[in-house]
Amino acid sequence: MTSSAAWISVSAADSWGRDRTVSDVASESGVAPSAVRFYEKHGVIDAVRTAGNQRRFDDSAVCRIRVAKLAQRVGLTVREIADLFAGLPADPGPEEWGRVGDEIVRQAEQRVADLKAQLDAMGSDSKLCDIGANLDT
């Protein structure tokens, strides 16, 4: 997606609070620079481009990546995380992050319940192939 609106000068990016580079975001969020680009590609964070085609991120990118890493550890996919973040304002406050946290917990608890049910089924006298067939439904 290339539009003239996405190409702004570095000074304009700075005035909008978009002054973090890929390296800055990577260092502050504890991921590799390639992960920052991955999260941007999948809509978890967003950037503006400078006149020199460099990415610039705002302050929320670091927090979004940290929360995304947590959500991934409990089983959410990057697509699910991007969807969860889609409704957030540019600079989410505690209330918005609280709703995100509640949803991550809800989804994690559902995954745990599903896993426990599968473990119980595997401990029954059912054939494993029959249990596997029930996963498709």
N, CA, C and O atoms as a GROMACS GRO file, in nm:
protein
  548
    1MET      N    1   0.085  -0.116   0.000
    1MET     CA    2   0.000   0.000   0.000
    1MET      C    3   0.089   0.122   0.000
    1MET      O    4   0.147   0.156   0.103
    2THR      N    5   0.102   0.188  -0.110
    2THR     CA    6   0.184   0.307  -0.120
    2THR      C    7   0.095   0.423  -0.160
    2THR      O    8   0.032   0.421  -0.266
    3SER      N    9   0.090   0.521  -0.076
    3SER     CA   10   0.013   0.640  -0.107
    3SER      C   11   0.098   0.761  -0.075
    3SER      O   12   0.191   0.752   0.005
    4SER      N   13   0.066   0.872  -0.135
    4SER     CA   14   0.144   0.993  -0.110
    4SER      C   15   0.131   1.035   0.035
    4SER      O   16   0.223   1.098   0.088
    5ALA      N   17   0.020   1.002   0.101
    5ALA     CA   18   0.002   1.038   0.242
    5ALA      C   19   0.100   0.963   0.332
    5ALA      O   20   0.135   1.012   0.439
    6ALA      N   21   0.144   0.846   0.289
    6ALA     CA   22   0.235   0.767   0.371
    6ALA      C   23   0.378   0.820   0.365
    6ALA      O   24   0.460   0.785   0.450
    7TRP      N   25   0.408   0.903   0.268
    7TRP     CA   26   0.543   0.957   0.252
    7TRP      C   27   0.549   1.095   0.313
    7TRP      O   28   0.500   1.192   0.254
    8ILE      N   29   0.608   1.104   0.431
    8ILE     CA   30   0.620   1.233   0.498
    8ILE      C   31   0.765   1.255   0.534
    8ILE      O   32   0.845   1.161   0.536
    9SER      N   33   0.798   1.376   0.563
    9SER     CA   34   0.937   1.404   0.598
    9SER      C   35   0.965   1.363   0.741
    9SER      O   36   0.874   1.347   0.821
   10VAL      N   37   1.093   1.345   0.772
   10VAL     CA   38   1.133   1.306   0.908
   10VAL      C   39   1.087   1.410   1.008
   10VAL      O   40   1.040   1.375   1.116
   11SER      N   41   1.098   1.537   0.974
   11SER     CA   42   1.058   1.641   1.070
   11SER      C   43   0.909   1.633   1.098
   11SER      O   44   0.867   1.655   1.212
   12ALA      N   45   0.828   1.603   0.998
   12ALA     CA   46   0.684   1.588   1.022
   12ALA      C   47   0.658   1.464   1.105
   12ALA      O   48   0.571   1.464   1.192
   13ALA      N   49   0.733   1.356   1.079
   13ALA     CA   50   0.716   1.235   1.158
   13ALA      C   51   0.747   1.264   1.303
   13ALA      O   52   0.674   1.219   1.392
   14ASP      N   53   0.854   1.338   1.330
   14ASP     CA   54   0.891   1.371   1.466
   14ASP      C   55   0.784   1.454   1.534
   14ASP      O   56   0.755   1.433   1.652
   15SER      N   57   0.724   1.547   1.462
   15SER     CA   58   0.624   1.633   1.524
   15SER      C   59   0.497   1.557   1.557
   15SER      O   60   0.419   1.603   1.641
   16TRP      N   61   0.475   1.444   1.494
   16TRP     CA   62   0.358   1.362   1.523
   16TRP      C   63   0.390   1.252   1.623
   16TRP      O   64   0.307   1.165   1.647
   17GLY      N   65   0.510   1.254   1.681
   17GLY     CA   66   0.548   1.153   1.778
   17GLY      C   67   0.592   1.023   1.715
   17GLY      O   68   0.602   0.921   1.783
   18ARG      N   69   0.617   1.024   1.587
   18ARG     CA   70   0.662   0.904   1.515
   18ARG      C   71   0.812   0.917   1.491
   18ARG      O   72   0.856   0.944   1.379
   19ASP      N   73   0.887   0.898   1.597
   19ASP     CA   74   1.031   0.919   1.585
   19ASP      C   75   1.113   0.796   1.615
   19ASP      O   76   1.236   0.802   1.612
   20ARG      N   77   1.048   0.684   1.645
   20ARG     CA   78   1.123   0.562   1.676
   20ARG      C   79   1.153   0.485   1.547
   20ARG      O   80   1.066   0.465   1.463
   21THR      N   81   1.278   0.443   1.536
   21THR     CA   82   1.320   0.361   1.422
   21THR      C   83   1.288   0.214   1.449
   21THR      O   84   1.247   0.178   1.560
   22VAL      N   85   1.306   0.131   1.349
   22VAL     CA   86   1.289  -0.013   1.366
   22VAL      C   87   1.381  -0.062   1.478
   22VAL      O   88   1.340  -0.139   1.564
   23SER      N   89   1.507  -0.015   1.477
   23SER     CA   90   1.603  -0.057   1.580
   23SER      C   91   1.560  -0.013   1.719
   23SER      O   92   1.573  -0.088   1.815
   24ASP      N   93   1.508   0.110   1.730
   24ASP     CA   94   1.461   0.159   1.860
   24ASP      C   95   1.349   0.070   1.914
   24ASP      O   96   1.353   0.027   2.029
   25VAL      N   97   1.251   0.044   1.830
   25VAL     CA   98   1.135  -0.037   1.871
   25VAL      C   99   1.181  -0.179   1.906
   25VAL      O  100   1.135  -0.237   2.005
   26ALA      N  101   1.269  -0.234   1.825
   26ALA     CA  102   1.319  -0.370   1.851
   26ALA      C  103   1.389  -0.376   1.986
   26ALA      O  104   1.363  -0.466   2.066
   27SER      N  105   1.477  -0.282   2.011
   27SER     CA  106   1.552  -0.280   2.136
   27SER      C  107   1.461  -0.264   2.257
   27SER      O  108   1.476  -0.335   2.356
   28GLU      N  109   1.368  -0.171   2.248
   28GLU     CA  110   1.279  -0.142   2.362
   28GLU      C  111   1.176  -0.251   2.387
   28GLU      O  112   1.130  -0.267   2.500
   29SER      N  113   1.140  -0.325   2.284
   29SER     CA  114   1.037  -0.429   2.302
   29SER      C  115   1.096  -0.569   2.316
   29SER      O  116   1.023  -0.664   2.343
   30GLY      N  117   1.227  -0.582   2.298
   30GLY     CA  118   1.292  -0.710   2.319
   30GLY      C  119   1.276  -0.809   2.205
   30GLY      O  120   1.276  -0.930   2.228
   31VAL      N  121   1.262  -0.760   2.084
   31VAL     CA  122   1.251  -0.847   1.968
   31VAL      C  123   1.357  -0.808   1.864
   31VAL      O  124   1.421  -0.704   1.876
   32ALA      N  125   1.375  -0.891   1.766
   32ALA     CA  126   1.467  -0.861   1.656
   32ALA      C  127   1.403  -0.758   1.562
   32ALA      O  128   1.281  -0.749   1.555
   33PRO      N  129   1.484  -0.682   1.491
   33PRO     CA  130   1.428  -0.587   1.393
   33PRO      C  131   1.337  -0.655   1.291
   33PRO      O  132   1.238  -0.596   1.247
   34SER      N  133   1.369  -0.777   1.254
   34SER     CA  134   1.282  -0.848   1.159
   34SER      C  135   1.143  -0.871   1.218
   34SER      O  136   1.043  -0.871   1.146
   35ALA      N  137   1.135  -0.890   1.349
   35ALA     CA  138   1.005  -0.909   1.415
   35ALA      C  139   0.924  -0.780   1.411
   35ALA      O  140   0.802  -0.784   1.395
   36VAL      N  141   0.990  -0.666   1.426
   36VAL     CA  142   0.920  -0.537   1.416
   36VAL      C  143   0.856  -0.525   1.278
   36VAL      O  144   0.740  -0.488   1.265
   37ARG      N  145   0.934  -0.556   1.175
   37ARG     CA  146   0.880  -0.549   1.038
   37ARG      C  147   0.768  -0.651   1.019
   37ARG      O  148   0.670  -0.623   0.950
   38PHE      N  149   0.780  -0.770   1.080
   38PHE     CA  150   0.676  -0.873   1.073
   38PHE      C  151   0.546  -0.821   1.136
   38PHE      O  152   0.439  -0.833   1.077
   39TYR      N  153   0.556  -0.765   1.256
   39TYR     CA  154   0.437  -0.714   1.323
   39TYR      C  155   0.372  -0.601   1.244
   39TYR      O  156   0.250  -0.590   1.239
   40GLU      N  157   0.455  -0.518   1.181
   40GLU     CA  158   0.398  -0.412   1.097
   40GLU      C  159   0.326  -0.471   0.977
   40GLU      O  160   0.215  -0.430   0.944
   41LYS      N  161   0.390  -0.566   0.912
   41LYS     CA  162   0.331  -0.630   0.793
   41LYS      C  163   0.195  -0.690   0.823
   41LYS      O  164   0.106  -0.690   0.738
   42HIS      N  165   0.179  -0.743   0.945
   42HIS     CA  166   0.055  -0.811   0.982
   42HIS      C  167  -0.044  -0.722   1.058
   42HIS      O  168  -0.144  -0.772   1.111
   43GLY      N  169  -0.016  -0.593   1.065
   43GLY     CA  170  -0.113  -0.499   1.120
   43GLY      C  171  -0.117  -0.486   1.271
   43GLY      O  172  -0.210  -0.427   1.325
   44VAL      N  173  -0.017  -0.541   1.341
   44VAL     CA  174  -0.013  -0.528   1.487
   44VAL      C  175   0.034  -0.387   1.526
   44VAL      O  176  -0.015  -0.329   1.622
   45ILE      N  177   0.128  -0.334   1.450
   45ILE     CA  178   0.176  -0.196   1.468
   45ILE      C  179   0.174  -0.129   1.331
   45ILE      O  180   0.162  -0.196   1.228
   46ASP      N  181   0.184   0.001   1.331
   46ASP     CA  182   0.192   0.070   1.203
   46ASP      C  183   0.301   0.176   1.207
   46ASP      O  184   0.342   0.223   1.314
   47ALA      N  185   0.347   0.212   1.090
   47ALA     CA  186   0.455   0.308   1.077
   47ALA      C  187   0.422   0.405   0.965
   47ALA      O  188   0.338   0.380   0.880
   48VAL      N  189   0.492   0.516   0.970
   48VAL     CA  190   0.492   0.607   0.856
   48VAL      C  191   0.629   0.596   0.792
   48VAL      O  192   0.724   0.552   0.856
   49ARG      N  193   0.638   0.636   0.668
   49ARG     CA  194   0.765   0.632   0.596
   49ARG      C  195   0.820   0.774   0.582
   49ARG      O  196   0.746   0.869   0.557
   50THR      N  197   0.949   0.785   0.600
   50THR     CA  198   1.016   0.913   0.580
   50THR      C  199   1.039   0.934   0.431
   50THR      O  200   1.014   0.844   0.350
   51ALA      N  201   1.085   1.051   0.396
   51ALA     CA  202   1.118   1.079   0.257
   51ALA      C  203   1.225   0.983   0.207
   51ALA      O  204   1.231   0.954   0.088
   52GLY      N  205   1.309   0.934   0.297
   52GLY     CA  206   1.413   0.837   0.262
   52GLY      C  207   1.366   0.692   0.271
   52GLY      O  208   1.448   0.601   0.265
   53ASN      N  209   1.235   0.671   0.285
   53ASN     CA  210   1.171   0.539   0.290
   53ASN      C  211   1.206   0.459   0.416
   53ASN      O  212   1.203   0.336   0.414
   54GLN      N  213   1.237   0.528   0.524
   54GLN     CA  214   1.262   0.461   0.651
   54GLN      C  215   1.133   0.460   0.733
   54GLN      O  216   1.055   0.556   0.729
   55ARG      N  217   1.113   0.352   0.808
   55ARG     CA  218   0.995   0.342   0.894
   55ARG      C  219   1.016   0.426   1.019
   55ARG      O  220   1.127   0.434   1.072
   56ARG      N  221   0.908   0.487   1.066
   56ARG     CA  222   0.908   0.558   1.193
   56ARG      C  223   0.781   0.518   1.268
   56ARG      O  224   0.672   0.516   1.212
   57PHE      N  225   0.800   0.486   1.397
   57PHE     CA  226   0.691   0.437   1.481
   57PHE      C  227   0.666   0.533   1.595
   57PHE      O  228   0.754   0.609   1.634
   58ASP      N  229   0.544   0.530   1.648
   58ASP     CA  230   0.512   0.611   1.764
   58ASP      C  231   0.538   0.531   1.892
   58ASP      O  232   0.579   0.415   1.887
   59ASP      N  233   0.513   0.595   2.006
   59ASP     CA  234   0.541   0.534   2.136
   59ASP      C  235   0.463   0.405   2.159
   59ASP      O  236   0.512   0.316   2.229
   60SER      N  237   0.345   0.392   2.102
   60SER     CA  238   0.261   0.275   2.131
   60SER      C  239   0.314   0.147   2.067
   60SER      O  240   0.272   0.038   2.106
   61ALA      N  241   0.404   0.158   1.969
   61ALA     CA  242   0.454   0.038   1.901
   61ALA      C  243   0.523  -0.057   1.998
   61ALA      O  244   0.505  -0.179   1.989
   62VAL      N  245   0.600  -0.003   2.090
   62VAL     CA  246   0.672  -0.088   2.187
   62VAL      C  247   0.572  -0.162   2.275
   62VAL      O  248   0.585  -0.283   2.295
   63CYS      N  249   0.474  -0.092   2.327
   63CYS     CA  250   0.373  -0.155   2.413
   63CYS      C  251   0.293  -0.259   2.336
   63CYS      O  252   0.265  -0.368   2.387
   64ARG      N  253   0.255  -0.226   2.214
   64ARG     CA  254   0.177  -0.320   2.133
   64ARG      C  255   0.254  -0.450   2.109
   64ARG      O  256   0.197  -0.558   2.114
   65ILE      N  257   0.384  -0.438   2.082
   65ILE     CA  258   0.464  -0.559   2.060
   65ILE      C  259   0.476  -0.639   2.189
   65ILE      O  260   0.467  -0.762   2.186
   66ARG      N  261   0.496  -0.573   2.300
   66ARG     CA  262   0.506  -0.645   2.427
   66ARG      C  263   0.376  -0.720   2.458
   66ARG      O  264   0.380  -0.835   2.501
   67VAL      N  265   0.264  -0.656   2.435
   67VAL     CA  266   0.135  -0.720   2.458
   67VAL      C  267   0.114  -0.833   2.357
   67VAL      O  268   0.061  -0.938   2.391
   68ALA      N  269   0.155  -0.810   2.233
   68ALA     CA  270   0.142  -0.914   2.130
   68ALA      C  271   0.223  -1.037   2.168
   68ALA      O  272   0.176  -1.150   2.150
   69LYS      N  273   0.344  -1.019   2.219
   69LYS     CA  274   0.426  -1.133   2.260
   69LYS      C  275   0.356  -1.211   2.371
   69LYS      O  276   0.357  -1.334   2.371
   70LEU      N  277   0.297  -1.140   2.466
   70LEU     CA  278   0.222  -1.206   2.573
   70LEU      C  279   0.104  -1.284   2.516
   70LEU      O  280   0.081  -1.399   2.552
   71ALA      N  281   0.029  -1.221   2.427
   71ALA     CA  282  -0.087  -1.287   2.366
   71ALA      C  283  -0.045  -1.410   2.286
   71ALA      O  284  -0.115  -1.511   2.286
   72GLN      N  285   0.069  -1.402   2.218
   72GLN     CA  286   0.118  -1.519   2.144
   72GLN      C  287   0.154  -1.633   2.239
   72GLN      O  288   0.132  -1.750   2.208
   73ARG      N  289   0.210  -1.599   2.354
   73ARG     CA  290   0.247  -1.704   2.451
   73ARG      C  291   0.125  -1.780   2.502
   73ARG      O  292   0.137  -1.896   2.540
   74VAL      N  293   0.009  -1.716   2.503
   74VAL     CA  294  -0.110  -1.787   2.548
   74VAL      C  295  -0.189  -1.846   2.431
   74VAL      O  296  -0.299  -1.898   2.450
   75GLY      N  297  -0.133  -1.837   2.309
   75GLY     CA  298  -0.191  -1.908   2.197
   75GLY      C  299  -0.259  -1.827   2.089
   75GLY      O  300  -0.306  -1.885   1.991
   76LEU      N  301  -0.266  -1.695   2.102
   76LEU     CA  302  -0.330  -1.617   1.998
   76LEU      C  303  -0.238  -1.605   1.878
   76LEU      O  304  -0.116  -1.597   1.892
   77THR      N  305  -0.297  -1.605   1.761
   77THR     CA  306  -0.220  -1.588   1.638
   77THR      C  307  -0.197  -1.439   1.614
   77THR      O  308  -0.263  -1.354   1.675
   78VAL      N  309  -0.104  -1.409   1.528
   78VAL     CA  310  -0.077  -1.269   1.494
   78VAL      C  311  -0.200  -1.204   1.432
   78VAL      O  312  -0.228  -1.087   1.458
   79ARG      N  313  -0.274  -1.279   1.352
   79ARG     CA  314  -0.398  -1.226   1.291
   79ARG      C  315  -0.499  -1.192   1.401
   79ARG      O  316  -0.563  -1.087   1.396
   80GLU      N  317  -0.515  -1.280   1.499
   80GLU     CA  318  -0.608  -1.254   1.609
   80GLU      C  319  -0.565  -1.131   1.689
   80GLU      O  320  -0.648  -1.052   1.732
   81ILE      N  321  -0.436  -1.117   1.708
   81ILE     CA  322  -0.384  -1.002   1.783
   81ILE      C  323  -0.408  -0.873   1.705
   81ILE      O  324  -0.451  -0.773   1.762
   82ALA      N  325  -0.381  -0.875   1.576
   82ALA     CA  326  -0.406  -0.756   1.493
   82ALA      C  327  -0.553  -0.718   1.498
   82ALA      O  328  -0.586  -0.600   1.506
   83ASP      N  329  -0.641  -0.817   1.492
   83ASP     CA  330  -0.785  -0.789   1.501
   83ASP      C  331  -0.821  -0.729   1.637
   83ASP      O  332  -0.904  -0.639   1.645
   84LEU      N  333  -0.758  -0.780   1.741
   84LEU     CA  334  -0.783  -0.730   1.876
   84LEU      C  335  -0.737  -0.585   1.890
   84LEU      O  336  -0.803  -0.504   1.955
   85PHE      N  337  -0.625  -0.552   1.827
   85PHE     CA  338  -0.570  -0.416   1.834
   85PHE      C  339  -0.640  -0.320   1.739
   85PHE      O  340  -0.626  -0.198   1.754
   86ALA      N  341  -0.714  -0.371   1.642
   86ALA     CA  342  -0.774  -0.286   1.538
   86ALA      C  343  -0.864  -0.178   1.596
   86ALA      O  344  -0.872  -0.068   1.540
   87GLY      N  345  -0.931  -0.206   1.704
   87GLY     CA  346  -1.022  -0.108   1.762
   87GLY      C  347  -0.958  -0.011   1.859
   87GLY      O  348  -1.025   0.077   1.913
   88LEU      N  349  -0.828  -0.026   1.881
   88LEU     CA  350  -0.760   0.062   1.976
   88LEU      C  351  -0.731   0.200   1.916
   88LEU      O  352  -0.704   0.211   1.796
   89PRO      N  353  -0.738   0.303   1.998
   89PRO     CA  354  -0.695   0.434   1.949
   89PRO      C  355  -0.543   0.436   1.930
   89PRO      O  356  -0.474   0.342   1.971
   90ALA      N  357  -0.492   0.541   1.869
   90ALA     CA  358  -0.348   0.552   1.843
   90ALA      C  359  -0.265   0.543   1.971
   90ALA      O  360  -0.158   0.483   1.971
   91ASP      N  361  -0.315   0.601   2.078
   91ASP     CA  362  -0.242   0.600   2.205
   91ASP      C  363  -0.334   0.545   2.314
   91ASP      O  364  -0.392   0.621   2.390
   92PRO      N  365  -0.347   0.412   2.322
   92PRO     CA  366  -0.441   0.351   2.416
   92PRO      C  367  -0.409   0.384   2.561
   92PRO      O  368  -0.292   0.390   2.601
   93GLY      N  369  -0.513   0.405   2.637
   93GLY     CA  370  -0.497   0.430   2.780
   93GLY      C  371  -0.524   0.303   2.859
   93GLY      O  372  -0.548   0.197   2.802
   94PRO      N  373  -0.518   0.313   2.990
   94PRO     CA  374  -0.538   0.196   3.076
   94PRO      C  375  -0.671   0.124   3.054
   94PRO      O  376  -0.678   0.001   3.060
   95GLU      N  377  -0.776   0.200   3.028
   95GLU     CA  378  -0.907   0.137   3.007
   95GLU      C  379  -0.908   0.051   2.880
   95GLU      O  380  -0.959  -0.061   2.881
   96GLU      N  381  -0.851   0.105   2.772
   96GLU     CA  382  -0.846   0.029   2.647
   96GLU      C  383  -0.758  -0.095   2.662
   96GLU      O  384  -0.793  -0.203   2.616
   97TRP      N  385  -0.641  -0.077   2.727
   97TRP     CA  386  -0.554  -0.192   2.748
   97TRP      C  387  -0.619  -0.293   2.842
   97TRP      O  388  -0.596  -0.414   2.829
   98GLY      N  389  -0.700  -0.246   2.935
   98GLY     CA  390  -0.773  -0.337   3.024
   98GLY      C  391  -0.868  -0.426   2.946
   98GLY      O  392  -0.878  -0.546   2.974
   99ARG      N  393  -0.937  -0.368   2.849
   99ARG     CA  394  -1.029  -0.448   2.765
   99ARG      C  395  -0.951  -0.550   2.682
   99ARG      O  396  -0.994  -0.664   2.666
  100VAL      N  397  -0.835  -0.508   2.630
  100VAL     CA  398  -0.751  -0.601   2.554
  100VAL      C  399  -0.706  -0.715   2.646
  100VAL      O  400  -0.713  -0.832   2.609
  101GLY      N  401  -0.660  -0.680   2.766
  101GLY     CA  402  -0.617  -0.781   2.862
  101GLY      C  403  -0.728  -0.878   2.897
  101GLY      O  404  -0.705  -0.999   2.906
  102ASP      N  405  -0.848  -0.826   2.919
  102ASP     CA  406  -0.962  -0.912   2.950
  102ASP      C  407  -0.989  -1.011   2.837
  102ASP      O  408  -1.019  -1.128   2.862
  103GLU      N  409  -0.979  -0.964   2.713
  103GLU     CA  410  -1.004  -1.051   2.598
  103GLU      C  411  -0.894  -1.157   2.585
  103GLU      O  412  -0.923  -1.272   2.551
  104ILE      N  413  -0.770  -1.119   2.610
  104ILE     CA  414  -0.661  -1.217   2.605
  104ILE      C  415  -0.683  -1.325   2.711
  104ILE      O  416  -0.666  -1.444   2.684
  105VAL      N  417  -0.721  -1.284   2.831
  105VAL     CA  418  -0.747  -1.379   2.939
  105VAL      C  419  -0.864  -1.470   2.901
  105VAL      O  420  -0.858  -1.592   2.920
  106ARG      N  421  -0.971  -1.412   2.847
  106ARG     CA  422  -1.088  -1.492   2.807
  106ARG      C  423  -1.048  -1.598   2.704
  106ARG      O  424  -1.085  -1.714   2.717
  107GLN      N  425  -0.974  -1.556   2.603
  107GLN     CA  426  -0.933  -1.650   2.500
  107GLN      C  427  -0.836  -1.756   2.553
  107GLN      O  428  -0.844  -1.873   2.515
  108ALA      N  429  -0.746  -1.715   2.641
  108ALA     CA  430  -0.652  -1.811   2.700
  108ALA      C  431  -0.727  -1.914   2.784
  108ALA      O  432  -0.697  -2.033   2.776
  109GLU      N  433  -0.824  -1.870   2.864
  109GLU     CA  434  -0.901  -1.963   2.946
  109GLU      C  435  -0.980  -2.061   2.859
  109GLU      O  436  -0.992  -2.178   2.894
  110GLN      N  437  -1.032  -2.013   2.746
  110GLN     CA  438  -1.105  -2.101   2.654
  110GLN      C  439  -1.010  -2.206   2.596
  110GLN      O  440  -1.047  -2.322   2.583
  111ARG      N  441  -0.891  -2.164   2.560
  111ARG     CA  442  -0.792  -2.258   2.506
  111ARG      C  443  -0.754  -2.363   2.610
  111ARG      O  444  -0.741  -2.481   2.578
  112VAL      N  445  -0.736  -2.321   2.734
  112VAL     CA  446  -0.702  -2.414   2.842
  112VAL      C  447  -0.816  -2.515   2.861
  112VAL      O  448  -0.791  -2.634   2.875
  113ALA      N  449  -0.939  -2.467   2.861
  113ALA     CA  450  -1.054  -2.557   2.876
  113ALA      C  451  -1.060  -2.657   2.761
  113ALA      O  452  -1.087  -2.775   2.782
  114ASP      N  453  -1.036  -2.609   2.639
  114ASP     CA  454  -1.036  -2.699   2.524
  114ASP      C  455  -0.925  -2.804   2.535
  114ASP      O  456  -0.948  -2.921   2.506
  115LEU      N  457  -0.807  -2.762   2.577
  115LEU     CA  458  -0.696  -2.857   2.594
  115LEU      C  459  -0.727  -2.960   2.702
  115LEU      O  460  -0.697  -3.078   2.686
  116LYS      N  461  -0.786  -2.916   2.814
  116LYS     CA  462  -0.821  -3.009   2.920
  116LYS      C  463  -0.923  -3.111   2.871
  116LYS      O  464  -0.914  -3.229   2.905
  117ALA      N  465  -1.017  -3.067   2.792
  117ALA     CA  466  -1.117  -3.159   2.738
  117ALA      C  467  -1.050  -3.263   2.647
  117ALA      O  468  -1.086  -3.380   2.650
  118GLN      N  469  -0.954  -3.219   2.567
  118GLN     CA  470  -0.883  -3.312   2.480
  118GLN      C  471  -0.798  -3.410   2.561
  118GLN      O  472  -0.792  -3.529   2.527
  119LEU      N  473  -0.734  -3.363   2.666
  119LEU     CA  474  -0.655  -3.452   2.752
  119LEU      C  475  -0.745  -3.554   2.820
  119LEU      O  476  -0.709  -3.672   2.830
  120ASP      N  477  -0.862  -3.511   2.866
  120ASP     CA  478  -0.957  -3.604   2.926
  120ASP      C  479  -1.000  -3.709   2.825
  120ASP      O  480  -1.010  -3.828   2.857
  121ALA      N  481  -1.027  -3.665   2.702
  121ALA     CA  482  -1.069  -3.759   2.598
  121ALA      C  483  -0.958  -3.859   2.568
  121ALA      O  484  -0.985  -3.976   2.544
  122MET      N  485  -0.835  -3.813   2.570
  122MET     CA  486  -0.722  -3.902   2.543
  122MET      C  487  -0.702  -4.003   2.657
  122MET      O  488  -0.648  -4.111   2.635
  123GLY      N  489  -0.746  -3.969   2.776
  123GLY     CA  490  -0.735  -4.060   2.889
  123GLY      C  491  -0.850  -4.157   2.897
  123GLY      O  492  -0.851  -4.244   2.984
  124SER      N  493  -0.947  -4.144   2.809
  124SER     CA  494  -1.062  -4.234   2.810
  124SER      C  495  -1.029  -4.361   2.732
  124SER      O  496  -0.916  -4.379   2.685
  125ASP      N  497  -1.127  -4.448   2.720
  125ASP     CA  498  -1.108  -4.573   2.647
  125ASP      C  499  -1.128  -4.556   2.496
  125ASP      O  500  -1.126  -4.654   2.422
  126SER      N  501  -1.147  -4.434   2.452
  126SER     CA  502  -1.170  -4.410   2.309
  126SER      C  503  -1.041  -4.431   2.231
  126SER      O  504  -0.931  -4.412   2.282
  127LYS      N  505  -1.057  -4.470   2.104
  127LYS     CA  506  -0.942  -4.481   2.016
  127LYS      C  507  -0.894  -4.340   1.983
  127LYS      O  508  -0.974  -4.248   1.967
  128LEU      N  509  -0.764  -4.323   1.974
  128LEU     CA  510  -0.708  -4.192   1.942
  128LEU      C  511  -0.759  -4.140   1.808
  128LEU      O  512  -0.784  -4.021   1.792
  129CYS      N  513  -0.774  -4.230   1.711
  129CYS     CA  514  -0.822  -4.183   1.582
  129CYS      C  515  -0.965  -4.132   1.589
  129CYS      O  516  -1.004  -4.043   1.513
  130ASP      N  517  -1.045  -4.188   1.681
  130ASP     CA  518  -1.182  -4.138   1.701
  130ASP      C  519  -1.181  -4.001   1.767
  130ASP      O  520  -1.261  -3.914   1.733
  131ILE      N  521  -1.091  -3.982   1.860
  131ILE     CA  522  -1.078  -3.852   1.927
  131ILE      C  523  -1.035  -3.748   1.823
  131ILE      O  524  -1.090  -3.637   1.818
  132GLY      N  525  -0.937  -3.783   1.740
  132GLY     CA  526  -0.890  -3.693   1.634
  132GLY      C  527  -0.999  -3.655   1.536
  132GLY      O  528  -1.003  -3.543   1.486
  133ALA      N  529  -1.089  -3.751   1.509
  133ALA     CA  530  -1.201  -3.722   1.416
  133ALA      C  531  -1.294  -3.618   1.477
  133ALA      O  532  -1.353  -3.538   1.404
  134ASN      N  533  -1.309  -3.618   1.610
  134ASN     CA  534  -1.397  -3.523   1.676
  134ASN      C  535  -1.339  -3.381   1.679
  134ASN      O  536  -1.412  -3.285   1.704
  135LEU      N  537  -1.210  -3.368   1.653
  135LEU     CA  538  -1.150  -3.235   1.651
  135LEU      C  539  -1.193  -3.155   1.530
  135LEU      O  540  -1.190  -3.032   1.532
  136ASP      N  541  -1.234  -3.224   1.424
  136ASP     CA  542  -1.274  -3.155   1.302
  136ASP      C  543  -1.413  -3.094   1.313
  136ASP      O  544  -1.453  -3.016   1.226
  137THR      N  545  -1.487  -3.126   1.416
  137THR     CA  546  -1.623  -3.075   1.429
  137THR      C  547  -1.628  -2.957   1.521
  137THR      O  548  -1.735  -2.901   1.543
   0.00000   0.00000   0.00000
